[in-house]
Amino acid sequence: MASHGTHEERISDGELERRARRWDVIVTGVLALFLLIPIPFAQFCGWPGGEPVLERPVLPWSSFRLCYVPAGGGRPVEEVYRFTWDGKLVPGGEELRHPAALESLDAPLLAWQRQPELELRSLHRNGEFLLVRTRWRPVAAWPLGMLLASWKDHGAGVHGGGAGR
C-alpha cells in the first residue's frame, strides 16, 4: 500500500508557465487600473495670459511657498499653502479663490515642496497674477501631458534621425 501523505505532487512546467502568464495578466491589469485612477493636480499659470508655470500631482502632504519682497519695501514675505486630502488649496484654513497678486520689487519665487525655487520672472515682467487651479485627472495623463508639451515646445516636430541632414 502506498501512503498518500508522504508523496508530493510535482507541478509540470506547463502548469508553472500558465500560472506565470496568469500572474502577468493580473499585475498588468492592476497597473493599468492604477494609471486610470484620477488624482488632483495643481496647475500654476499666469493670469490673464494663461502662461503655464508648473504642474504637479497633489497628495495630502503637498505644499508650496510663494516668496517675495513687497513692492513698497520691507521684510521678505513667505506664504505657505497646503492642500487637503481632496486637493483643495488651503492657506491658513481658507480656500484661495482669486489669483495671487505678487507685487514685489524683484521676481517672486515659487517653491513646490522642498524642490528648488522657480523664479516667476515673466509673470513679474508682464504684471500678471499667479493663478492656482486644482484639477482631477488620471495618473497617466501627467507624463503624457509633459511629453506632448515638450514636443510642442520643440517647435520642429519629429526629425526621424540625422540621416536626412
N, C-alpha and C positions, 0 to 999 in steps of 0.2 A: 504494500500500500504506500502510495506517495502522499506526503503531507503537503498541504497547500500553503501553510503559513511560512515555511522556510524558502519556498521557491519565489523569487522575484520575477515579475514580468519584465521583459525587455521591450523598450519602445523602439519601434523601427525608425530608420532615418526619414522615411516618407512622412511619418506622423510628426516628427520633430519639425520638418520643413513646413508642414501645414500649420502647426502651432505658431511658428515664427512668422509666417505670412499673415495669419490672423492677428497676431500681436502688432505687426507693422501697420495693418489697416486700422486697427483701433487707435494706435498712437497718432497716426496721420490724421484721422478724423477728429480726435480731441484737439490737436494743434490747429487744424483748420477752423474748428468751432471757436477756439480761443481767439484767433485772429479776427473773427467776426463780432466779438463782444464789443459793444460800444462803451467807451470811457470818455470823460471830459478832457478837452484840450484847451489850453489857454492860448489865445491869439492876441498878440500885441501889434497894433498898427497905428499909423499916423491918421489923424482926423483933421480936416475933411478929406485929405488927399488919398487916404487908404493904403499908403505905402506899408507893406508888411515889414515888421521889425523882428519878430521872434514868435515861434510856436512850440509849445511843449506839452506833453501829457501831464494831466493833473492827478495827483494822488493825495490822500488826506493830509499828508505832511508837507505838501508842496508850498513854497512861498517865494516871494520875490521882494526886492528892495528898489526903491527909487531914491537916488541921492543927487542933491543939487544945492547950489548956493543961491539963496533968494536974490532976485534982481535988485532989490533995494539994499543989498549988502547984509551983513550979519553972519551968524553962525550957519554952517552947513546943515541941511535938513536931510534926515534919513527916514523915509516912510517904509514901513514893513507891512506887506499884505500877505494874507494866508488864504487858504481855500478850505471849505467844508468838505465832508465826505462825498457830497453830490456835486462838487465842482463850483460852488458859488464862491465868489470873491468876498473876503471878509477883512476889511481894515477896521480893527478895533470893535468888532461885533456888528458892524453895519455893512450893507452891500454898497459897492461903488456903482452909482447909477449915471455918472456923467464922465466925459473924457477928462483925464487929469491934465490940468494946465500947469506946466512946469516952467514957470517964468524964472529963469536963472541967469546969472552972469555968464557962466560957461555952459557947454552942452551937458545936460543931465546924464546920469548913469543909470542903467538898468542891470540888476544882478539877479539871475534866476538861481535859487538855492545857493549853493556855495561855488557856483561857476564864476569865471572871470566876468568882470563888469563890461557891459556893452555901452559904448558911448552913443548917445542919441543925437549925433551931430546934425543930420539932415532935418530932423524934426525941429531942432533948435533954430537952425538957419532959416527954415521956412515958416517959423512961427506956428507950427501945428501942435495939436494936443495929442496925448497918448491915450488911445482907446484900448481897453482890455475887455475881450469877449471870451466867454466860455461856450464851446460847442461840443456836443456829443458826437463822436464818430467811431467807427470800428478801428481797432488797434492797427489793422493792416493799412488803413488809409494814411497814416502818418508817414511811414517810409516811402510809400508810393507817391504821396504828395511832394515830399522833398525831392524825389527823383525827377518828377515832372517839372518842378520849379527850377531845378538845376539845369535840366535840358532846355527849358525856355530861356533861362538867363545866359546860356552858352551862346545863343544867337545864330550859330552856324548850323545847328542841327547835327545829324549823324554823318560822319565823314566816310565811314567804310574803310578805314585804314589809310596808310600812307602810300599805297601803290599808285594811286592816280595823281599824285602831286609831282 
